[in-house]
Amino acid sequence: MSRNGIVAAVLAVCMAGVAAAQDIRIVKQGTGKSDIDLSGLQAASGQGGALKQVVRDDLMRSGYFNVVSGGAAITVRGKCAVDGAARIDADVANAAGGTRYFTRAYDEPSATWRRAAHRLADDIVKAVKGKPGMASTRIALIGAPGGRKNLYVCDADGQGMAQLTRDDKPCMTPGWTPDMRQIYYMSYHGGYADIYSVDLGSRTRKKVSNFPGINTGPSVAPNGRQLALVLSRDGNAELYVMDLGSSRVQRLTSTAQATEACPTWSPDSSRLAYVSDRSGSPQVYVMTAAGGAAKRLTFRGSENVSPDWGPDGRLVYSSRRGGRYQACILNPATGEETQLTSSGADYEEPSWAPDGRHIVCAKTQGYHSDLYILDTLGDPEVRLTTMQGDWYSPAWSPR
């Protein structure tokens, strides 16, 4: 098989198949929200009003709060100002219980003024709900405005979009390092399907894997020491693990005519979930990071592809059901499965937020793809990308 033919085969594992309707539980609507009053947070000067609006939007998007004006037990007082630099002085309290959660100041340079609001929102979620927030996180993605594909990164609310590459070449499957300093991805930058890393500080690029044949599916382990990837250097697309210190690779699968794709690490770096068509259709399997016997995890749906392992141990993936790809969640420990979506659109390449509640995915409808945030507790989905072109392959940062 030619190099391009192997690439097509691996992509087929992740993106194509036949339809089969399934009976599965749908998630309930989000509950357990608290009212919070921001009327005491004054817009002092400059873009202070915009800064306050970002706080409001972040809290609403978190799924834990209803923002109201008056009558709420939880209050936020202080001031927002953007005048050369951004500053928020905030006092967050439970007026009904007479409890003060915290009093803090948030400062950011004018170029990154929105981050002050994101940090405040995350601190409120943590202090009031005891949950990690997602407002300060980032999302790597592939964008194709004008049909030219490149790697981008944006904030969790879809703002702050920054273009990292200008190759105008096919690229896919970005993934973060645990320290959020680098993004790994596959690209045809050099004419072949190779794996690269980009340093977000210096914007320098490094070629990580360029073995003969396909090099794709890079996934950095949470321990930061290993890279899972798919290589066809021996003829068939198989799962490998690379030691990032020495660049030595270890082959984990030997499946003859089957194809492997889309590896993702468990939170403790001990196991890998991945896609294989060894059963005749693409399904999700799991094995230890040292190799050995693989266990099939998915059985419903004609195809199950693009798994991502979340911080609480659950897997999200795209399942072909009723002729469309739907976002589903599986708990490998219990076998419990939940279908998040059921519309006529395709929900593909899902990625967990580090809060363990939200998921970002590419939603394709009418031959156009944008990124959407899904709430596993049932709040309405939120569209992130509104620019020209298609946006897909999202990867949420680890924190």
C-alpha positions as CSV (number, residue, x, y, z in Angstrom):
1,M,0.0,0.0,0.0
2,S,1.3,3.5,-0.8
3,R,2.0,6.0,1.9
4,N,-1.2,8.0,1.0
5,G,-3.2,4.7,0.9
6,I,-2.1,3.9,4.5
7,V,-3.1,7.4,5.6
8,A,-6.5,6.9,4.0
9,A,-7.0,3.6,5.8
10,V,-6.2,5.0,9.2
11,L,-8.5,8.0,8.6
12,A,-11.2,5.6,7.6
13,V,-11.0,4.0,11.0
14,C,-11.7,7.3,12.6
15,M,-14.2,8.9,10.2
16,A,-16.3,6.4,8.2
17,G,-18.7,3.5,8.5
18,V,-22.3,2.2,8.2
19,A,-25.3,3.3,10.3
20,A,-27.0,1.3,13.1
21,A,-29.6,2.8,15.5
22,Q,-29.1,1.9,19.2
23,D,-31.2,2.1,22.4
24,I,-29.2,4.0,25.1
25,R,-29.8,6.4,28.0
26,I,-29.9,10.1,27.3
27,V,-28.5,12.5,29.9
28,K,-30.9,14.6,32.0
29,Q,-31.0,18.4,32.1
30,G,-28.4,20.2,34.2
31,T,-29.4,20.7,37.9
32,G,-28.0,22.0,41.1
33,K,-27.2,25.6,40.1
34,S,-26.7,28.4,42.5
35,D,-27.8,32.0,42.0
36,I,-25.0,34.5,42.0
37,D,-25.3,38.3,42.0
38,L,-22.7,40.4,40.1
39,S,-24.4,43.7,40.5
40,G,-21.9,44.8,43.1
41,L,-19.0,44.2,40.7
42,Q,-18.7,47.7,39.3
43,A,-17.2,48.6,35.8
44,A,-14.7,51.3,36.9
45,S,-13.1,52.5,33.7
46,G,-12.1,51.6,30.1
47,Q,-13.3,48.1,29.2
48,G,-14.4,47.4,32.7
49,G,-17.9,46.6,31.5
50,A,-16.5,44.0,29.0
51,L,-14.4,42.5,31.7
52,K,-17.4,42.0,33.9
53,Q,-19.3,40.5,31.0
54,V,-16.6,37.9,30.6
55,V,-16.9,36.9,34.2
56,R,-20.7,36.6,33.8
57,D,-20.4,34.5,30.6
58,D,-17.8,32.2,32.2
59,L,-19.9,31.6,35.3
60,M,-23.0,30.8,33.1
61,R,-20.9,28.5,30.9
62,S,-19.6,26.6,33.9
63,G,-23.1,25.2,34.4
64,Y,-22.9,25.8,38.2
65,F,-24.5,29.2,38.4
66,N,-27.5,31.4,37.4
67,V,-26.4,35.0,37.3
68,V,-29.2,37.2,38.7
69,S,-29.5,40.8,39.9
70,G,-30.4,40.9,43.5
71,G,-31.8,38.3,45.9
72,A,-28.9,35.8,45.5
73,A,-27.1,34.4,48.5
74,I,-23.8,34.5,46.7
75,T,-22.5,38.0,45.9
76,V,-19.5,39.4,44.1
77,R,-18.5,42.9,44.9
78,G,-15.6,45.1,43.8
79,K,-14.5,46.7,40.6
80,C,-13.3,45.9,37.1
81,A,-11.0,48.2,35.1
82,V,-9.0,48.0,31.9
83,D,-6.8,51.1,31.6
84,G,-3.5,50.2,30.2
85,A,-3.7,47.0,32.1
86,A,-6.6,44.9,33.5
87,R,-7.4,44.7,37.1
88,I,-10.3,43.1,39.1
89,D,-10.7,43.6,42.8
90,A,-13.3,41.0,44.0
91,D,-14.9,40.1,47.2
92,V,-17.0,36.9,47.0
93,A,-19.3,36.1,49.9
94,N,-22.4,34.1,50.9
95,A,-24.6,36.8,52.2
96,A,-27.2,34.4,53.6
97,G,-24.6,32.5,55.6
98,G,-22.4,35.3,56.5
99,T,-19.4,33.6,54.9
100,R,-16.7,35.2,52.9
101,Y,-15.2,32.9,50.3
102,F,-12.3,35.1,49.4
103,T,-11.1,38.7,48.6
104,R,-8.5,38.9,45.8
105,A,-7.1,41.1,43.1
106,Y,-6.5,39.9,39.6
107,D,-4.0,41.7,37.3
108,E,-3.3,41.1,33.6
109,P,-1.5,43.0,30.9
110,S,-3.8,44.8,28.5
111,A,-3.0,42.3,25.7
112,T,-4.4,39.4,27.8
113,W,-7.1,41.3,29.8
114,R,-9.7,38.6,29.5
115,R,-7.6,36.2,31.5
116,A,-8.2,38.2,34.7
117,A,-11.9,37.5,34.3
118,H,-11.3,33.8,33.5
119,R,-9.2,33.4,36.7
120,L,-11.9,35.1,38.8
121,A,-14.6,32.8,37.4
122,D,-12.5,29.7,38.0
123,D,-11.8,30.8,41.6
124,I,-15.5,31.3,42.2
125,V,-16.4,27.8,40.9
126,K,-13.7,26.3,43.1
127,A,-14.6,28.2,46.2
128,V,-18.3,27.9,46.0
129,K,-18.8,24.5,44.4
130,G,-15.5,22.8,45.2
131,K,-15.1,21.9,41.5
132,P,-12.3,22.8,39.0
133,G,-13.2,25.6,36.6
134,M,-12.5,25.6,32.8
135,A,-12.5,29.3,32.0
136,S,-8.7,29.7,32.2
137,T,-8.0,26.6,30.0
138,R,-7.2,26.6,26.3
139,I,-8.2,24.6,23.3
140,A,-5.9,23.5,20.4
141,L,-7.7,23.0,17.1
142,I,-7.3,22.7,13.3
143,G,-8.8,25.6,11.3
144,A,-9.4,25.8,7.6
145,P,-10.5,29.3,6.7
146,G,-10.4,29.5,2.9
147,G,-9.8,25.8,2.8
148,R,-6.2,26.1,4.1
149,K,-5.5,23.9,7.1
150,N,-3.4,25.1,10.0
151,L,-3.0,24.6,13.7
152,Y,-4.6,27.2,16.1
153,V,-5.2,27.7,19.8
154,C,-7.9,29.6,21.5
155,D,-9.3,30.3,25.0
156,A,-12.1,28.1,26.4
157,D,-14.7,30.6,25.4
158,G,-13.5,30.6,21.7
159,Q,-11.8,34.0,22.0
160,G,-8.1,34.8,21.8
161,M,-7.7,32.7,18.6
162,A,-4.0,32.5,17.7
163,Q,-2.6,30.8,14.5
164,L,0.4,28.6,15.3
165,T,1.3,27.4,11.8
166,R,1.1,28.8,8.3
167,D,1.8,25.7,6.3
168,D,-1.6,25.5,4.5
169,K,-1.1,21.7,4.5
170,P,-3.3,18.9,5.9
171,C,-2.9,18.5,9.6
172,M,-4.8,16.8,12.4
173,T,-4.9,15.3,15.9
174,P,-3.3,18.0,18.1
175,G,-2.6,17.1,21.7
176,W,-1.1,18.9,24.7
177,T,1.9,18.2,26.9
178,P,1.0,18.1,30.6
179,D,2.8,21.4,31.3
180,M,0.9,23.1,28.4
181,R,4.1,24.3,26.9
182,Q,3.9,22.3,23.7
183,I,1.4,20.9,21.3
184,Y,2.0,17.7,19.3
185,Y,0.2,17.1,16.0
186,M,0.4,15.3,12.6
187,S,1.1,17.3,9.5
188,Y,2.1,17.0,5.9
189,H,4.3,20.1,6.3
190,G,7.3,18.2,4.8
191,G,5.2,16.3,2.2
192,Y,4.6,13.2,4.3
193,A,2.4,12.3,7.4
194,D,4.9,13.1,10.2
195,I,4.5,14.2,13.8
196,Y,5.7,17.6,15.0
197,S,5.7,19.5,18.2
198,V,5.2,23.3,18.6
199,D,6.5,25.3,21.5
200,L,3.8,27.8,22.5
201,G,6.3,30.3,23.9
202,S,8.9,30.5,21.1
203,R,6.6,29.1,18.4
204,T,9.5,26.9,17.3
205,R,8.6,23.6,15.6
206,K,10.4,20.2,16.0
207,K,9.9,17.1,14.0
208,V,9.3,14.3,16.5
209,S,8.6,11.2,14.3
210,N,9.2,10.7,10.6
211,F,9.6,6.9,10.2
212,P,8.8,5.5,6.8
213,G,5.1,5.3,6.2
214,I,2.5,7.0,8.3
215,N,3.2,8.8,11.6
216,T,0.0,9.9,13.3
217,G,-2.2,10.0,16.4
218,P,0.3,11.6,18.8
219,S,-0.9,11.5,22.5
220,V,1.5,12.6,25.3
221,A,1.1,10.6,28.5
222,P,0.0,12.6,31.6
223,N,3.4,11.7,33.2
224,G,5.0,13.7,30.3
225,R,7.5,11.0,29.6
226,Q,5.9,8.9,26.8
227,L,4.2,9.5,23.5
228,A,1.6,7.1,22.1
229,L,1.5,7.1,18.3
230,V,0.5,5.1,15.2
231,L,3.2,4.0,12.8
232,S,3.1,1.9,9.6
233,R,6.9,1.6,9.4
234,D,6.6,-2.2,9.3
235,G,3.8,-2.1,6.7
236,N,0.6,-2.1,8.8
237,A,-0.6,0.7,11.0
238,E,0.1,-0.4,14.5
239,L,0.2,1.2,18.0
240,Y,3.6,2.3,19.4
241,V,4.9,4.1,22.5
242,M,7.9,6.4,22.2
243,D,10.1,7.3,25.1
244,L,10.4,11.1,24.8
245,G,13.8,11.2,26.5
246,S,15.5,8.7,24.2
247,S,13.1,8.7,21.2
248,R,13.1,4.8,21.4
249,V,9.8,3.3,20.3
250,Q,8.1,0.1,21.4
251,R,5.5,-1.7,19.3
252,L,2.4,-2.6,21.3
253,T,0.1,-4.3,18.7
254,S,0.5,-6.9,16.0
255,T,-2.8,-7.2,14.3
256,A,-1.9,-8.4,10.8
257,Q,-4.6,-6.9,8.5
258,A,-6.3,-4.8,11.1
259,T,-5.6,-1.1,11.5
260,E,-5.0,0.8,14.8
261,A,-5.7,4.5,15.4
262,C,-6.5,7.3,17.9
263,P,-4.6,6.4,21.1
264,T,-5.4,8.1,24.4
265,W,-3.9,7.7,27.8
266,S,-5.6,6.9,31.1
267,P,-5.2,9.6,33.8
268,D,-2.5,7.5,35.6
269,S,-0.5,6.8,32.4
270,S,-0.9,3.1,32.9
271,R,-3.2,2.2,30.1
272,L,-4.1,3.2,26.5
273,A,-7.5,3.2,24.8
274,Y,-7.4,3.2,21.1
275,V,-9.4,2.2,18.0
276,S,-9.0,-1.0,16.0
277,D,-11.0,-2.6,13.3
278,R,-9.8,-6.1,14.2
279,S,-13.4,-7.2,14.8
280,G,-14.5,-6.0,11.3
281,S,-15.6,-2.5,12.3
282,P,-13.8,0.3,14.2
283,Q,-14.2,-0.2,18.0
284,V,-12.5,1.1,21.1
285,Y,-10.1,-1.2,22.9
286,V,-7.8,-0.9,25.9
287,M,-4.5,-2.4,26.9
288,T,-1.7,-1.6,29.4
289,A,0.9,0.9,28.3
290,A,3.4,-2.0,28.3
291,G,1.4,-3.9,25.8
292,G,-0.2,-7.3,26.1
293,A,-3.8,-8.5,25.6
294,A,-6.3,-5.9,24.4
295,K,-9.9,-5.8,25.7
296,R,-12.7,-4.5,23.6
297,L,-14.8,-1.8,25.3
298,T,-17.5,-0.7,22.9
299,F,-20.2,-2.9,21.4
300,R,-23.1,-0.5,20.6
301,G,-23.1,1.4,17.4
302,S,-21.7,0.3,14.0
303,E,-18.5,2.3,14.7
304,N,-16.9,3.8,17.8
305,V,-13.9,6.1,17.2
306,S,-11.9,9.0,18.5
307,P,-11.8,8.2,22.2
308,D,-10.5,10.6,24.8
309,W,-9.8,9.6,28.4
310,G,-11.1,12.1,30.9
311,P,-9.7,13.2,34.3
312,D,-12.2,11.1,36.2
313,G,-11.5,7.9,34.3
314,R,-14.4,8.0,31.8
315,L,-14.0,7.8,28.1
316,V,-15.8,10.0,25.5
317,Y,-15.9,8.9,21.9
318,S,-17.9,9.3,18.7
319,S,-20.4,6.5,18.0
320,R,-22.1,5.9,14.7
321,R,-25.8,5.5,15.4
322,G,-28.8,6.2,13.3
323,G,-26.6,7.3,10.4
324,R,-24.8,10.0,12.5
325,Y,-21.8,10.2,14.8
326,Q,-23.1,10.9,18.3
327,A,-21.0,11.8,21.4
328,C,-21.1,9.0,24.0
329,I,-19.4,8.4,27.3
330,L,-18.3,5.0,28.7
331,N,-17.1,4.2,32.3
332,P,-14.6,1.4,31.6
333,A,-14.8,0.3,35.3
334,T,-18.5,-0.3,35.3
335,G,-19.5,-0.6,31.6
336,E,-22.1,2.2,32.0
337,E,-22.6,4.1,28.8
338,T,-24.3,7.4,28.2
339,Q,-25.3,9.1,24.9
340,L,-24.9,12.8,25.1
341,T,-26.2,13.9,21.7
342,S,-29.0,12.7,19.5
343,S,-29.5,15.3,16.7
344,G,-29.1,15.1,13.0
345,A,-25.6,16.5,13.1
346,D,-22.3,14.6,13.4
347,Y,-20.4,15.1,16.7
348,E,-16.8,14.1,16.1
349,E,-13.4,14.1,17.8
350,P,-14.6,14.8,21.3
351,S,-12.1,16.0,24.0
352,W,-12.6,16.3,27.7
353,A,-12.2,19.6,29.6
354,P,-10.1,19.3,32.7
355,D,-13.2,20.0,34.8
356,G,-14.4,16.5,34.1
357,R,-17.9,17.9,33.2
358,H,-17.6,19.5,29.7
359,I,-16.5,18.2,26.3
360,V,-15.5,20.0,23.2
361,C,-16.1,18.4,19.8
362,A,-16.5,19.2,16.1
363,K,-20.2,19.4,15.1
364,T,-20.8,19.0,11.4
365,Q,-24.0,19.9,9.8
366,G,-24.8,21.1,6.3
367,Y,-21.2,20.2,5.3
368,H,-19.8,22.8,7.7
369,S,-17.9,22.1,11.0
370,D,-17.6,24.3,14.1
371,L,-16.5,23.6,17.6
372,Y,-19.2,23.2,20.3
373,I,-19.0,22.6,24.1
374,L,-21.2,19.9,25.4
375,D,-22.3,19.7,29.1
376,T,-22.4,16.2,30.5
377,L,-25.0,17.3,33.0
378,G,-27.4,18.5,30.3
379,D,-27.1,22.2,29.8
380,P,-27.5,23.4,26.2
381,E,-24.5,23.1,23.9
382,V,-22.4,26.2,23.3
383,R,-20.9,27.1,19.9
384,L,-17.3,28.3,20.1
385,T,-16.2,29.0,16.6
386,T,-18.0,31.5,14.4
387,M,-15.3,32.5,11.9
388,Q,-15.1,31.6,8.2
389,G,-14.1,28.1,7.3
390,D,-14.3,24.7,9.0
391,W,-12.9,24.1,12.5
392,Y,-12.3,20.6,13.9
393,S,-9.9,18.3,15.8
394,P,-10.2,20.1,19.1
395,A,-7.9,19.2,22.1
396,W,-8.7,20.7,25.5
397,S,-5.6,21.6,27.6
398,P,-5.0,19.6,30.7
399,R,-5.6,22.6,33.0
